[in-house]
């Protein structure tokens, strides 16, 4: 596994290093690259293998065309040495993607190739060939330029990714804040309480406790008016209380005429003359309560109670369209799950799970296709619930393939690490390391993904 730096510095030492390598290659052959000499004319000193005497000139060739045709264009020993050294360097760089062993194998392989052919591997020609001042494809300079371009593109992509991550964090926080605030505001307004920010935050914490059934006020029977009525073939005795004498009772208690058991209690909580709370009893205990909190005459909140008068389920119609869109499940007196229908299609698309009164994970269907695709895990830091990691399903197969972890630094939530499973095998293929929320290092575990 080879780290891939997202901001790789340029290598100003590379030209000097190559020059040194080439110089060593030339030195290894004696005095430098040999240049093939044309065949000398008969009788010249060059044909004898000895240098001409001082003060004399070598004899000119007798036929120019013969000189050109007879030039030996095969690689010289100097060229072979130079190509071998450059090939070894390129092989080591390429092979380093697979680690030290890969670097050694690549260097030796391309060294032999350059020594035999006299050509620089991957350059499309022999060592030292020119391309009109441009870097030939496959040369070190071209590879360096391509790598720099690739790094710049990756940095730009990471910048866009960081913006998306921050937007997702802001969205998660806004949703949680809105849900808690809406519920706190609803309850506070229903009870005529102040709705300052501090009050709402306190009540948001209290909503994680199981609501308790409201008990009957201990009032003397003499202050009630009594009447009889029939409901569903059952005879009921009704006791009503009109404390303000406006002709509309604020409390009605219904009893079974035969057994004397309390059946139902209706309340006008805001004294507007309309009943806005209905509570059902069984065997003397509260089983269910329905409430009209917006004054339209229709219930918009439903509570079911278990043993001890503690609620086990609370359902809410938050937008008043007659459809339940928020569901709160309680266990042991504490909230352990919330389900929210945020788009009004009748199906919950956001589920929040709790443990010990603390939010642990939020599951969300961001595409509204009926399938969870985002899992946000929380932890408690400085008495606050903050995002610990986010998992995403970007392929729609129901399994997360992107894994992001976060850290709190100086009051800011920043991305720490991001893992990606590109081939769906359940293993991390690309791991990106961040410092201060900025990409610093990338590790690629799948060789098939090189280059990115």
N, C-alpha and C positions, 0 to 999 in steps of 0.2 A: 504494500500500500504506500503510495507516494503522495505526500502533501502537495497540493497545488495552490500556491499563494495567489490570492485574488489581486494583489497589488505588487507584482514582482518587479524589483528595481532593474533598470538597464545595467548592462555589464560593460562598463568602460574599460575593464581589464582584458576583455576578450581579444581585440585586435593585437595587443601587445603579446598576449600569450600565444596566439597563433604564429606571430612573427618569430617568437622564440622557438616554437616547435619546428617551423620550417627551416630555421637556421640550423637547428640540431640535425634535421634530416639531411641538409646539404653537407654539413660537416661529416656526417657518417659515410659519405661517398668519396671523400677526398677533398676536392677543391670546389665543387659545385656542379651544376648541371652541365653535361656535355652538349655541344651543338654539332650535329652531323656535318662533316665537311664534304664539299663536292669532290668528285674524282679529279686528281691533278692531271695536268697534261703530261704526256710522255716526256721523260727527261727532267721533270721538275724535281726539286728537293723534297717537296711534300710527299711524293710517292715513296721516298726512301724511309720515311718514318723518322727523319732527323730534321731539326730546325735549320732554316737557311742561315748562312753566315751573316754576321753583322755587316751592315752597309749594303746588302743585296735585297731585292724584292722577289717574292715568289712569282713564278711564271703564271701569267693569266691563263684562264681556260681557253681552249681552242674553239669550243662550241657551247654557246649559252644554253641552247635547248637541251643539250645533253646534261648540263649542270643541273637544270631544274628537274629533269626526269629522274636523275639518279639520287636526289636528296633522300636520305633515310628518315621517314616520318614515324618510325616505331618509337615507343617510349624509351627514353634514356634511363640510366640507373638513377640519375638525380630526380627525374620526374617520378619514377616508381617510388623512391624513398619519400618524396614530398607527398604523393597521393596516399601512401601507406599511413603516414603520420596524421594527415587530415582525416583519412578514413577511420583511424582509431579514435580520434577525438569525437567525430560524429557518432560512431557506434557507441561510445561510452555515454554520450548525452542521451541518445535514443533509448539505449538499454537501461539507463537509470530509472526509467518509468517502472521497471520491474524490480528495482532494488540493486544492491551492490553486485550480486551475481549477474544480473542482467546487464549491468554496465560493463563487467569484465568480458562476458561472452560477446556483447555487441562490439566492444572495442577490438577484441582479437579478430573477430570475423571480418570486419570492414578493413582492418589493417592488412590482412592477407589479400582481400579483394583489391585494394589499392596497390599493393606490392606486385601483384601478378599482372593486372590490366593497365596500370599506370593512370587510372582514372579515379577521380574523387567520387566515392559512392554518393548516390542521390543527386549529383550535380549535373548529370547529363553530359559530361565531357571530362577531359584530362585536367589534372591540376594546373592551375594558373591560366586556364582559358579565359578569354575576355568576352563580354556580352555588350560591347559598346558603352562601357561605363556603368551598366546596370548589374545588380546582383543576380547571378543565375539562380533559377529555381532549384532549391535543395542546398544552396550554399549556406554557410553559417549566418551570413548577414541577412539572407532572405528568411531563413528559419527564425532568426531573432525578430525581424520585422513582423512576420506572421504571428509569432507568439505575443508580441506587444499588442497587435491589433486584437487578438483573441482575448487578452487580459482586459483591454479597454472595453470590449463588448460585454464581458462578464461583469465588470464593475458597474457598467450602466444597468445591466439586468438586475444586479444585486440592489442598486439604488431603488429601482422600481419595486423590487420585492420587499425592501424595508418599508417603503411607503404603504404597501398593501398590508404588511404585518401590523404596522401602527394603526392603520384604519380599522383592522379587525379587533385590536385591543380596545380601541375607543368604542367600537360598536358593542362589544361584549359588556363593557362597563356601563354604557348608556342603557342597555336593555335591563340589566340587573337593577340599576338605579331607578329606572322608570317603573318596573314591576313593583319593587318595594315601596316606592313613593306613592304610586297609585292606590295600592291597598291601604297604606297608612292614611292617606288623604280621605279615602272613602269611609273608613271607620271613624276617623276624627269628625268628619262632617255629619255622619249619622248620629253621633253622640253630642254634637254641638260643642266640640272641644276646639281649642286654639290650634292653628295649623302653621306654627312657626317651623323653621327648618330643624331646630333642635327637637321639637316635639315629634316631627315626622320621622326623624332618624331613630328616636327612642321607640316609637310605635312599630317601625319596620323590624326592629329586633324582637319586639313582643309578638309579632305575627308568626314567629317560628314556634310559639308555644300553642298547644292545643286549646282552642276556645272551650270555656266551660258553659254548661247549660245554665240559663238564668232560672233561678229559683222563684217560687211564688212568694209574693209578699204575704206576711202573716197579718191578715186583716179580719176583723170581726164579720161574721155572716150578716149581721144586722144592717150593715151599710150597703149591702147589695140588694138589687131588685131581682126577683125571681120570676121565671117564665118557663113554658114548656114548648118543645118543638120536636118534629120527627125528621130524621135524616137516615136515608138508606134503610128504611124499615125499623129503625131503632129509636126508641123514645129517649129524649134527652132533657135534662133539667139545666136551664141556663141562668147563671147569676151574672148580672151586669152592674158595672159601677160607672156612674156619670158624676165625677167629682166636681166638675165645673158647671154642671147643670145647664149645658148647652143643648141637650137633647140627643147628643151623640156619645155613647159610652166609650170610655177610654180603655176598659178592660172587660172581657167576657170570658166566663169559665163554664165549660160544658161538662156535665157529668152524665154517666149512664144511669138512667132512671131505675134500672133493675138492680145493678150491683153497687151503685153509688161511686164507681171509680171515675177519676178524672180522665176525660177523653181529649180535650183540646182547650188551649188558651189563646185568645185573640187580643192583640194590643193595638192601641193608637198611640204610638210613641211620641209623635210630634204634636198631638192635640189639634189636628186639623179636621177632625171629624171623620177620618177614613182609617180603617184598620190597615196596618202595615207590617204586622208580625203574626205568624200562625205557628203554634207549637203543638206537636202531637205527643201524647203520652200513652205508654203501655205499662200496665201493672205498677202504676205510680211513678214511673221514671220517664224522663224526656227521651224520645226516640228521634225526633226530627223537628227542625225549625226552618221556616221559610220567611224571608223578609223582603219588603219592598223598600229599597233605599233611595230610589229616585222619585218616589211619589206618583208613579204612573198607574198604580193599582195592580201591577203585576210583580210577582216575586222576581228578584234578580240575585238572590243569595240563598243557598240551601246548605244546611248543616245536618249531619247525621252523628248521633252520639252513641257511645258505648258505655261500658261499666264506669261507675264513678262520675258520670255526667260529663266526661271529656269527649270532645269531638274526635271522630275518626276520619271524617271526610268533610271538606268544605268546597262548594262549587259556586262560581260567580259568573254572572253575565255582566261584563265590565262596560260594554258599549250599548247596552239596552236594546239589543235587537232580538231578544227572546231566546238566544242560543247561549248555552254555557261555554265560556271560553277560558276559564281558569279553574284548576282543580288542585286542592291541597290535601295531601294524605298525611295523617298523623299516626304515630305509634308510641305507646308509652308516654303520652302527654307531650310529645315533641314532633315537630314537622320533620318528615323524612323524604318527602318527594313533592315536587310541584310539576304540573303539566299546563302548558300555555298554548292556546291557539292564537298566534299573533296575526294571521292573515284572514281569519274569519271563515275558513272553509269547513269548519266543524271537526277538524282533526288536529290534535296537539302537534306542534312542530318544534317545541322546546321543552325539555325535561330537565329539572334541577333536582339533584339528589343531595341529601344531607346525612351527616353522621355526628352524633353528639351535639346537635344544634348548629353545626358549622357546615357551610356549603363545601362539597367535595368535588362534584363534577356537574357540568352542564352539557346535555346532549342536544344537538340542534339539526334540523332539516333546513339548510339554507336554500336549497333548490326547490323546496315545496313539491317534491316528488314522492313524498310518503316514506322516505328512507333517511335515517340519520347519517350525516356526512361530516359533522364536526363535533369533537369531544374536547371540552375545555376543563382542565383539572385545576383545582384551587388549593392553596395552602394558607395558613394563618401566619402573617408576618406583622409584628408590632401591633397585634390585636386587630388587624385588618385582614380580610380575605383578599388575596391577590392571585393572579394567574400564575400557575406553576408550569404548566405545559399545555400545548394545544396539539391535538391529533386531527388530521383531515383525510377524508377519502376523496381524492381528486379524480378517480377513474370510475366511480359508481358501482364498485363491486361489493360494497358493504364493509370493506376492511380499510383501516387507515393506512396510508402510504406516505404521509408527510408527518414528521414528528418535530415539534419545536419546544424547546425549554427556555425559561425566562429567569431573570434575576432582578432583584431590587437594588438599585444603586442610587444613592443620594435622592431618594424619594421618587425615582423614575423606574418604570418597569421596562427592561431592555432584553432583547433577544440574546440568548447565550449560545445556543447550538441548534442546528437544523439538520435533520436526517431525512433522506429521501429513498424510498424503495421504488426504483424505476421499472423493475421487471416483474413485480408482484409476487416474489417468492418469499416474502416475509422478512427478508434481510435488508439491512441498510446498505445501499449502493454508493451513495454520496453523503458525506458528512461535512457540514460547513461550521466552522468555529468562529465566533464573534467576540470582539472585545469592545466594550462601551457601545454595543449595538451595531458596530461596523464589522463587516466581514474581514477576517484576518488570515484564515487558512481554510483550505478545502482538501479533503481526503477522499480518494476514489477507490473503492474496493473492487469494482467490476472492471477488468481490463477492457471489456467491450465498449465501455463508455469513454475511452480515450481516443482522440481528444474530445473535450466537451463540445 
